[in-house]
Amino acid sequence: MTPLPGLPGGVGISGLTVYDWEAADGLCGGTPHMHLVCSEAYVVIHGEGSVQTLTTTGFADTPLHPGDVVWFAPGTIHRLVNTDGLRLVVLMQNSGLPEAGDAVFTFPAPVLADPDAYQAAAVLTGDHAAAARRRRDLALEGFLALREGGLRQFHSAAHRLKSDLLDAWWIRWRDGPLAATLQTGCQLAALKAGDLSHLDHGEVSRLERPEDPVFGMCGLLHPYPVPGPPTSPHPHPPKELF
């Protein structure tokens, strides 16, 4: 059994330096957004800050300190706040689904209702730093409104925006984390039968840290490459560009 490409279990990994840009509410940080099917984890490696979250159970603000590990499930709107040089390692579920459009920005309702307006607001063009900051500010406007209500309507709008991608996401899940789980099952069955042949395929793999950061949702991002199926409609740009 040949080892599958990519990181164990079909996860994605990125280094993240959270934006220190001040927003309208006086806090510095990233762009509020939600994932439809992916869990996300933060490993704090430097600095201080917090992650603000909004779910059907309410709003929360979770402090982040070096050594902390925080994760959350799909449907958790999240916004990183940087109070002092916050840097993280980000772990993403599902073999690159966030890179394939799983993230949805919390833009105001009229933008979410218009796919063309949403795309125009989401994609970085021209000066990427200025565009990322405009995108963050627009999503924060919607996030602050959602704290007052309308979360179910946001869920429905997010589904409408991404429904055309679901088949491609299913293929990516099938060929990534599901394939990894099934391979483990095959290895367990082989061991029970006394077949040790997969142990002959032991090897070490390495991913070099990307040289140049990109402007992501939450900060300057060093994304490690995530393999995806050849049928995917997207060329796998770094996390948080969509």
C-alpha positions as protocol buffer text, in pm:
chain_id: "A"
residue {
  index: 1
  type: MET
  ca { x: 0 y: 0 z: 0 }
}
residue {
  index: 2
  type: THR
  ca { x: 164 y: 319 z: -121 }
}
residue {
  index: 3
  type: PRO
  ca { x: 138 y: 610 z: 126 }
}
residue {
  index: 4
  type: LEU
  ca { x: -109 y: 880 z: 26 }
}
residue {
  index: 5
  type: PRO
  ca { x: 24 y: 1223 z: -73 }
}
residue {
  index: 6
  type: GLY
  ca { x: -9 y: 1514 z: 165 }
}
residue {
  index: 7
  type: LEU
  ca { x: 1 y: 1547 z: 541 }
}
residue {
  index: 8
  type: PRO
  ca { x: -134 y: 1275 z: 774 }
}
residue {
  index: 9
  type: GLY
  ca { x: -510 y: 1243 z: 771 }
}
residue {
  index: 10
  type: GLY
  ca { x: -554 y: 1490 z: 487 }
}
residue {
  index: 11
  type: VAL
  ca { x: -499 y: 1803 z: 698 }
}
residue {
  index: 12
  type: GLY
  ca { x: -369 y: 2139 z: 578 }
}
residue {
  index: 13
  type: ILE
  ca { x: -113 y: 2352 z: 761 }
}
residue {
  index: 14
  type: SER
  ca { x: -13 y: 2719 z: 740 }
}
residue {
  index: 15
  type: GLY
  ca { x: 191 y: 2968 z: 937 }
}
residue {
  index: 16
  type: LEU
  ca { x: -2 y: 3287 z: 1016 }
}
residue {
  index: 17
  type: THR
  ca { x: 102 y: 3632 z: 1135 }
}
residue {
  index: 18
  type: VAL
  ca { x: -225 y: 3800 z: 1233 }
}
residue {
  index: 19
  type: TYR
  ca { x: -291 y: 4145 z: 1090 }
}
residue {
  index: 20
  type: ASP
  ca { x: -216 y: 4439 z: 1317 }
}
residue {
  index: 21
  type: TRP
  ca { x: -450 y: 4671 z: 1126 }
}
residue {
  index: 22
  type: GLU
  ca { x: -693 y: 4857 z: 1349 }
}
residue {
  index: 23
  type: ALA
  ca { x: -1062 y: 4813 z: 1262 }
}
residue {
  index: 24
  type: ALA
  ca { x: -1368 y: 5030 z: 1314 }
}
residue {
  index: 25
  type: ASP
  ca { x: -1428 y: 4890 z: 1664 }
}
residue {
  index: 26
  type: GLY
  ca { x: -1073 y: 4977 z: 1773 }
}
residue {
  index: 27
  type: LEU
  ca { x: -943 y: 4619 z: 1765 }
}
residue {
  index: 28
  type: CYS
  ca { x: -665 y: 4491 z: 1539 }
}
residue {
  index: 29
  type: GLY
  ca { x: -695 y: 4166 z: 1354 }
}
residue {
  index: 30
  type: GLY
  ca { x: -838 y: 3956 z: 1076 }
}
residue {
  index: 31
  type: THR
  ca { x: -1148 y: 3903 z: 869 }
}
residue {
  index: 32
  type: PRO
  ca { x: -1453 y: 3730 z: 1021 }
}
residue {
  index: 33
  type: HIS
  ca { x: -1560 y: 3422 z: 827 }
}
residue {
  index: 34
  type: MET
  ca { x: -1713 y: 3075 z: 862 }
}
residue {
  index: 35
  type: HIS
  ca { x: -1635 y: 2730 z: 723 }
}
residue {
  index: 36
  type: LEU
  ca { x: -1921 y: 2515 z: 600 }
}
residue {
  index: 37
  type: VAL
  ca { x: -1765 y: 2169 z: 651 }
}
residue {
  index: 38
  type: CYS
  ca { x: -1415 y: 2212 z: 797 }
}
residue {
  index: 39
  type: SER
  ca { x: -1292 y: 2223 z: 1155 }
}
residue {
  index: 40
  type: GLU
  ca { x: -996 y: 2453 z: 1222 }
}
residue {
  index: 41
  type: ALA
  ca { x: -730 y: 2458 z: 1496 }
}
residue {
  index: 42
  type: TYR
  ca { x: -489 y: 2728 z: 1613 }
}
residue {
  index: 43
  type: VAL
  ca { x: -156 y: 2651 z: 1778 }
}
residue {
  index: 44
  type: VAL
  ca { x: -29 y: 2977 z: 1929 }
}
residue {
  index: 45
  type: ILE
  ca { x: 347 y: 3016 z: 1890 }
}
residue {
  index: 46
  type: HIS
  ca { x: 400 y: 3386 z: 1974 }
}
residue {
  index: 47
  type: GLY
  ca { x: 227 y: 3694 z: 2108 }
}
residue {
  index: 48
  type: GLU
  ca { x: -113 y: 3756 z: 2256 }
}
residue {
  index: 49
  type: GLY
  ca { x: -465 y: 3797 z: 2128 }
}
residue {
  index: 50
  type: SER
  ca { x: -799 y: 3622 z: 2112 }
}
residue {
  index: 51
  type: VAL
  ca { x: -1045 y: 3460 z: 1876 }
}
residue {
  index: 52
  type: GLN
  ca { x: -1395 y: 3603 z: 1872 }
}
residue {
  index: 53
  type: THR
  ca { x: -1657 y: 3346 z: 1775 }
}
residue {
  index: 54
  type: LEU
  ca { x: -2027 y: 3356 z: 1695 }
}
residue {
  index: 55
  type: THR
  ca { x: -2248 y: 3045 z: 1684 }
}
residue {
  index: 56
  type: THR
  ca { x: -2614 y: 2966 z: 1743 }
}
residue {
  index: 57
  type: THR
  ca { x: -2528 y: 2948 z: 2116 }
}
residue {
  index: 58
  type: GLY
  ca { x: -2396 y: 3305 z: 2118 }
}
residue {
  index: 59
  type: PHE
  ca { x: -2083 y: 3519 z: 2109 }
}
residue {
  index: 60
  type: ALA
  ca { x: -1755 y: 3430 z: 2282 }
}
residue {
  index: 61
  type: ASP
  ca { x: -1406 y: 3581 z: 2306 }
}
residue {
  index: 62
  type: THR
  ca { x: -1138 y: 3317 z: 2378 }
}
residue {
  index: 63
  type: PRO
  ca { x: -791 y: 3443 z: 2487 }
}
residue {
  index: 64
  type: LEU
  ca { x: -487 y: 3317 z: 2295 }
}
residue {
  index: 65
  type: HIS
  ca { x: -143 y: 3282 z: 2457 }
}
residue {
  index: 66
  type: PRO
  ca { x: 176 y: 3100 z: 2351 }
}
residue {
  index: 67
  type: GLY
  ca { x: 128 y: 2726 z: 2384 }
}
residue {
  index: 68
  type: ASP
  ca { x: -252 y: 2739 z: 2360 }
}
residue {
  index: 69
  type: VAL
  ca { x: -434 y: 2511 z: 2118 }
}
residue {
  index: 70
  type: VAL
  ca { x: -787 y: 2618 z: 2024 }
}
residue {
  index: 71
  type: TRP
  ca { x: -1015 y: 2459 z: 1768 }
}
residue {
  index: 72
  type: PHE
  ca { x: -1372 y: 2495 z: 1649 }
}
residue {
  index: 73
  type: ALA
  ca { x: -1625 y: 2315 z: 1434 }
}
residue {
  index: 74
  type: PRO
  ca { x: -1791 y: 2413 z: 1104 }
}
residue {
  index: 75
  type: GLY
  ca { x: -2053 y: 2683 z: 1151 }
}
residue {
  index: 76
  type: THR
  ca { x: -1835 y: 2883 z: 1392 }
}
residue {
  index: 77
  type: ILE
  ca { x: -1791 y: 3237 z: 1266 }
}
residue {
  index: 78
  type: HIS
  ca { x: -1446 y: 3343 z: 1384 }
}
residue {
  index: 79
  type: ARG
  ca { x: -1238 y: 3658 z: 1395 }
}
residue {
  index: 80
  type: LEU
  ca { x: -878 y: 3672 z: 1514 }
}
residue {
  index: 81
  type: VAL
  ca { x: -785 y: 3971 z: 1732 }
}
residue {
  index: 82
  type: ASN
  ca { x: -417 y: 4068 z: 1763 }
}
residue {
  index: 83
  type: THR
  ca { x: -316 y: 4252 z: 2078 }
}
residue {
  index: 84
  type: ASP
  ca { x: 60 y: 4186 z: 2072 }
}
residue {
  index: 85
  type: GLY
  ca { x: 237 y: 4023 z: 1776 }
}
residue {
  index: 86
  type: LEU
  ca { x: 8 y: 3720 z: 1749 }
}
residue {
  index: 87
  type: ARG
  ca { x: 145 y: 3433 z: 1539 }
}
residue {
  index: 88
  type: LEU
  ca { x: -11 y: 3091 z: 1491 }
}
residue {
  index: 89
  type: VAL
  ca { x: 21 y: 2759 z: 1319 }
}
residue {
  index: 90
  type: VAL
  ca { x: -316 y: 2685 z: 1159 }
}
residue {
  index: 91
  type: LEU
  ca { x: -439 y: 2327 z: 1104 }
}
residue {
  index: 92
  type: MET
  ca { x: -729 y: 2274 z: 865 }
}
residue {
  index: 93
  type: GLN
  ca { x: -945 y: 1969 z: 816 }
}
residue {
  index: 94
  type: ASN
  ca { x: -1039 y: 1802 z: 488 }
}
residue {
  index: 95
  type: SER
  ca { x: -747 y: 1810 z: 248 }
}
residue {
  index: 96
  type: GLY
  ca { x: -769 y: 2162 z: 120 }
}
residue {
  index: 97
  type: LEU
  ca { x: -1143 y: 2229 z: 121 }
}
residue {
  index: 98
  type: PRO
  ca { x: -1084 y: 2579 z: 264 }
}
residue {
  index: 99
  type: GLU
  ca { x: -856 y: 2644 z: -36 }
}
residue {
  index: 100
  type: ALA
  ca { x: -1139 y: 2528 z: -262 }
}
residue {
  index: 101
  type: GLY
  ca { x: -1386 y: 2784 z: -131 }
}
residue {
  index: 102
  type: ASP
  ca { x: -1520 y: 2639 z: 196 }
}
residue {
  index: 103
  type: ALA
  ca { x: -1479 y: 2973 z: 376 }
}
residue {
  index: 104
  type: VAL
  ca { x: -1760 y: 3232 z: 364 }
}
residue {
  index: 105
  type: PHE
  ca { x: -1704 y: 3595 z: 462 }
}
residue {
  index: 106
  type: THR
  ca { x: -1953 y: 3769 z: 690 }
}
residue {
  index: 107
  type: PHE
  ca { x: -2027 y: 4047 z: 443 }
}
residue {
  index: 108
  type: PRO
  ca { x: -2348 y: 4250 z: 492 }
}
residue {
  index: 109
  type: ALA
  ca { x: -2667 y: 4079 z: 377 }
}
residue {
  index: 110
  type: PRO
  ca { x: -2705 y: 4267 z: 45 }
}
residue {
  index: 111
  type: VAL
  ca { x: -2356 y: 4152 z: -62 }
}
residue {
  index: 112
  type: LEU
  ca { x: -2425 y: 3792 z: 42 }
}
residue {
  index: 113
  type: ALA
  ca { x: -2745 y: 3796 z: -163 }
}
residue {
  index: 114
  type: ASP
  ca { x: -2561 y: 3888 z: -486 }
}
residue {
  index: 115
  type: PRO
  ca { x: -2300 y: 3631 z: -603 }
}
residue {
  index: 116
  type: ASP
  ca { x: -2129 y: 3884 z: -829 }
}
residue {
  index: 117
  type: ALA
  ca { x: -2107 y: 4142 z: -552 }
}
residue {
  index: 118
  type: TYR
  ca { x: -1977 y: 3877 z: -312 }
}
residue {
  index: 119
  type: GLN
  ca { x: -1706 y: 3766 z: -555 }
}
residue {
  index: 120
  type: ALA
  ca { x: -1600 y: 4123 z: -622 }
}
residue {
  index: 121
  type: ALA
  ca { x: -1569 y: 4191 z: -248 }
}
residue {
  index: 122
  type: ALA
  ca { x: -1392 y: 3862 z: -172 }
}
residue {
  index: 123
  type: VAL
  ca { x: -1119 y: 3849 z: -436 }
}
residue {
  index: 124
  type: LEU
  ca { x: -801 y: 4053 z: -388 }
}
residue {
  index: 125
  type: THR
  ca { x: -715 y: 4273 z: -685 }
}
residue {
  index: 126
  type: GLY
  ca { x: -470 y: 4559 z: -733 }
}
residue {
  index: 127
  type: ASP
  ca { x: -286 y: 4646 z: -413 }
}
residue {
  index: 128
  type: HIS
  ca { x: -342 y: 4326 z: -214 }
}
residue {
  index: 129
  type: ALA
  ca { x: -275 y: 4487 z: 123 }
}
residue {
  index: 130
  type: ALA
  ca { x: -532 y: 4760 z: 61 }
}
residue {
  index: 131
  type: ALA
  ca { x: -780 y: 4511 z: -84 }
}
residue {
  index: 132
  type: ALA
  ca { x: -739 y: 4272 z: 210 }
}
residue {
  index: 133
  type: ARG
  ca { x: -802 y: 4557 z: 451 }
}
residue {
  index: 134
  type: ARG
  ca { x: -1117 y: 4668 z: 264 }
}
residue {
  index: 135
  type: ARG
  ca { x: -1238 y: 4308 z: 264 }
}
residue {
  index: 136
  type: ARG
  ca { x: -1174 y: 4277 z: 638 }
}
residue {
  index: 137
  type: ASP
  ca { x: -1361 y: 4599 z: 713 }
}
residue {
  index: 138
  type: LEU
  ca { x: -1663 y: 4495 z: 504 }
}
residue {
  index: 139
  type: ALA
  ca { x: -1678 y: 4153 z: 672 }
}
residue {
  index: 140
  type: LEU
  ca { x: -1647 y: 4317 z: 1016 }
}
residue {
  index: 141
  type: GLU
  ca { x: -1948 y: 4535 z: 932 }
}
residue {
  index: 142
  type: GLY
  ca { x: -2151 y: 4223 z: 864 }
}
residue {
  index: 143
  type: PHE
  ca { x: -2009 y: 4041 z: 1167 }
}
residue {
  index: 144
  type: LEU
  ca { x: -2111 y: 4319 z: 1406 }
}
residue {
  index: 145
  type: ALA
  ca { x: -2461 y: 4312 z: 1256 }
}
residue {
  index: 146
  type: LEU
  ca { x: -2481 y: 3933 z: 1297 }
}
residue {
  index: 147
  type: ARG
  ca { x: -2404 y: 3970 z: 1668 }
}
residue {
  index: 148
  type: GLU
  ca { x: -2744 y: 4141 z: 1688 }
}
residue {
  index: 149
  type: GLY
  ca { x: -2923 y: 3860 z: 1499 }
}
residue {
  index: 150
  type: GLY
  ca { x: -2972 y: 3698 z: 1161 }
}
residue {
  index: 151
  type: LEU
  ca { x: -2735 y: 3402 z: 1193 }
}
residue {
  index: 152
  type: ARG
  ca { x: -2975 y: 3152 z: 1036 }
}
residue {
  index: 153
  type: GLN
  ca { x: -3017 y: 3379 z: 735 }
}
residue {
  index: 154
  type: PHE
  ca { x: -2638 y: 3398 z: 704 }
}
residue {
  index: 155
  type: HIS
  ca { x: -2618 y: 3017 z: 701 }
}
residue {
  index: 156
  type: SER
  ca { x: -2872 y: 3003 z: 418 }
}
residue {
  index: 157
  type: ALA
  ca { x: -2690 y: 3271 z: 219 }
}
residue {
  index: 158
  type: ALA
  ca { x: -2359 y: 3088 z: 265 }
}
residue {
  index: 159
  type: HIS
  ca { x: -2514 y: 2767 z: 134 }
}
residue {
  index: 160
  type: ARG
  ca { x: -2653 y: 2942 z: -173 }
}
residue {
  index: 161
  type: LEU
  ca { x: -2316 y: 3096 z: -251 }
}
residue {
  index: 162
  type: LYS
  ca { x: -2128 y: 2765 z: -232 }
}
residue {
  index: 163
  type: SER
  ca { x: -2382 y: 2507 z: -350 }
}
residue {
  index: 164
  type: ASP
  ca { x: -2223 y: 2473 z: -695 }
}
residue {
  index: 165
  type: LEU
  ca { x: -1896 y: 2361 z: -534 }
}
residue {
  index: 166
  type: LEU
  ca { x: -2033 y: 2074 z: -328 }
}
residue {
  index: 167
  type: ASP
  ca { x: -1962 y: 1801 z: -584 }
}
residue {
  index: 168
  type: ALA
  ca { x: -1598 y: 1911 z: -613 }
}
residue {
  index: 169
  type: TRP
  ca { x: -1568 y: 1924 z: -234 }
}
residue {
  index: 170
  type: TRP
  ca { x: -1703 y: 1568 z: -210 }
}
residue {
  index: 171
  type: ILE
  ca { x: -1432 y: 1447 z: -451 }
}
residue {
  index: 172
  type: ARG
  ca { x: -1162 y: 1624 z: -249 }
}
residue {
  index: 173
  type: TRP
  ca { x: -1289 y: 1469 z: 75 }
}
residue {
  index: 174
  type: ARG
  ca { x: -1312 y: 1125 z: -86 }
}
residue {
  index: 175
  type: ASP
  ca { x: -960 y: 1139 z: -227 }
}
residue {
  index: 176
  type: GLY
  ca { x: -808 y: 1297 z: 86 }
}
residue {
  index: 177
  type: PRO
  ca { x: -921 y: 1227 z: 443 }
}
residue {
  index: 178
  type: LEU
  ca { x: -1159 y: 943 z: 353 }
}
residue {
  index: 179
  type: ALA
  ca { x: -888 y: 767 z: 152 }
}
residue {
  index: 180
  type: ALA
  ca { x: -645 y: 808 z: 443 }
}
residue {
  index: 181
  type: THR
  ca { x: -894 y: 653 z: 686 }
}
residue {
  index: 182
  type: LEU
  ca { x: -969 y: 364 z: 452 }
}
residue {
  index: 183
  type: GLN
  ca { x: -596 y: 303 z: 405 }
}
residue {
  index: 184
  type: THR
  ca { x: -558 y: 268 z: 782 }
}
residue {
  index: 185
  type: GLY
  ca { x: -840 y: 16 z: 779 }
}
residue {
  index: 186
  type: CYS
  ca { x: -663 y: -185 z: 510 }
}
residue {
  index: 187
  type: GLN
  ca { x: -341 y: -178 z: 711 }
}
residue {
  index: 188
  type: LEU
  ca { x: -519 y: -302 z: 1023 }
}
residue {
  index: 189
  type: ALA
  ca { x: -680 y: -582 z: 826 }
}
residue {
  index: 190
  type: ALA
  ca { x: -343 y: -675 z: 678 }
}
residue {
  index: 191
  type: LEU
  ca { x: -180 y: -686 z: 1022 }
}
residue {
  index: 192
  type: LYS
  ca { x: -455 y: -912 z: 1155 }
}
residue {
  index: 193
  type: ALA
  ca { x: -384 y: -1143 z: 861 }
}
residue {
  index: 194
  type: GLY
  ca { x: -9 y: -1138 z: 932 }
}
residue {
  index: 195
  type: ASP
  ca { x: 67 y: -929 z: 621 }
}
residue {
  index: 196
  type: LEU
  ca { x: 343 y: -678 z: 705 }
}
residue {
  index: 197
  type: SER
  ca { x: 411 y: -561 z: 351 }
}
residue {
  index: 198
  type: HIS
  ca { x: 302 y: -199 z: 408 }
}
residue {
  index: 199
  type: LEU
  ca { x: 588 y: -161 z: 657 }
}
residue {
  index: 200
  type: ASP
  ca { x: 828 y: -190 z: 361 }
}
residue {
  index: 201
  type: HIS
  ca { x: 704 y: 150 z: 237 }
}
residue {
  index: 202
  type: GLY
  ca { x: 829 y: 356 z: 533 }
}
residue {
  index: 203
  type: GLU
  ca { x: 967 y: 693 z: 424 }
}
residue {
  index: 204
  type: VAL
  ca { x: 1025 y: 1052 z: 535 }
}
residue {
  index: 205
  type: SER
  ca { x: 865 y: 1347 z: 356 }
}
residue {
  index: 206
  type: ARG
  ca { x: 935 y: 1716 z: 396 }
}
residue {
  index: 207
  type: LEU
  ca { x: 759 y: 2039 z: 305 }
}
residue {
  index: 208
  type: GLU
  ca { x: 976 y: 2349 z: 288 }
}
residue {
  index: 209
  type: ARG
  ca { x: 835 y: 2665 z: 448 }
}
residue {
  index: 210
  type: PRO
  ca { x: 702 y: 2892 z: 172 }
}
residue {
  index: 211
  type: GLU
  ca { x: 931 y: 3186 z: 116 }
}
residue {
  index: 212
  type: ASP
  ca { x: 680 y: 3462 z: 40 }
}
residue {
  index: 213
  type: PRO
  ca { x: 369 y: 3521 z: 250 }
}
residue {
  index: 214
  type: VAL
  ca { x: 31 y: 3600 z: 95 }
}
residue {
  index: 215
  type: PHE
  ca { x: -248 y: 3822 z: 221 }
}
residue {
  index: 216
  type: GLY
  ca { x: -501 y: 3584 z: 375 }
}
residue {
  index: 217
  type: MET
  ca { x: -823 y: 3640 z: 563 }
}
residue {
  index: 218
  type: CYS
  ca { x: -666 y: 3674 z: 905 }
}
residue {
  index: 219
  type: GLY
  ca { x: -312 y: 3784 z: 833 }
}
residue {
  index: 220
  type: LEU
  ca { x: 5 y: 3720 z: 638 }
}
residue {
  index: 221
  type: LEU
  ca { x: -3 y: 3353 z: 552 }
}
residue {
  index: 222
  type: HIS
  ca { x: 269 y: 3096 z: 480 }
}
residue {
  index: 223
  type: PRO
  ca { x: 60 y: 2810 z: 335 }
}
residue {
  index: 224
  type: TYR
  ca { x: 214 y: 2469 z: 279 }
}
residue {
  index: 225
  type: PRO
  ca { x: 98 y: 2302 z: -43 }
}
residue {
  index: 226
  type: VAL
  ca { x: -211 y: 2086 z: -22 }
}
residue {
  index: 227
  type: PRO
  ca { x: -264 y: 1824 z: -296 }
}
residue {
  index: 228
  type: GLY
  ca { x: -606 y: 1816 z: -451 }
}
residue {
  index: 229
  type: PRO
  ca { x: -795 y: 1612 z: -710 }
}
residue {
  index: 230
  type: PRO
  ca { x: -724 y: 1700 z: -1076 }
}
residue {
  index: 231
  type: THR
  ca { x: -1095 y: 1759 z: -1130 }
}
residue {
  index: 232
  type: SER
  ca { x: -1112 y: 2042 z: -877 }
}
residue {
  index: 233
  type: PRO
  ca { x: -1246 y: 2366 z: -1033 }
}
residue {
  index: 234
  type: HIS
  ca { x: -991 y: 2576 z: -840 }
}
residue {
  index: 235
  type: PRO
  ca { x: -608 y: 2577 z: -875 }
}
residue {
  index: 236
  type: HIS
  ca { x: -565 y: 2543 z: -496 }
}
residue {
  index: 237
  type: PRO
  ca { x: -459 y: 2897 z: -396 }
}
residue {
  index: 238
  type: PRO
  ca { x: -355 y: 2947 z: -35 }
}
residue {
  index: 239
  type: LYS
  ca { x: -611 y: 2928 z: 243 }
}
residue {
  index: 240
  type: GLU
  ca { x: -820 y: 3239 z: 306 }
}
residue {
  index: 241
  type: LEU
  ca { x: -798 y: 3391 z: -41 }
}
residue {
  index: 242
  type: PHE
  ca { x: -1160 y: 3308 z: -117 }
}
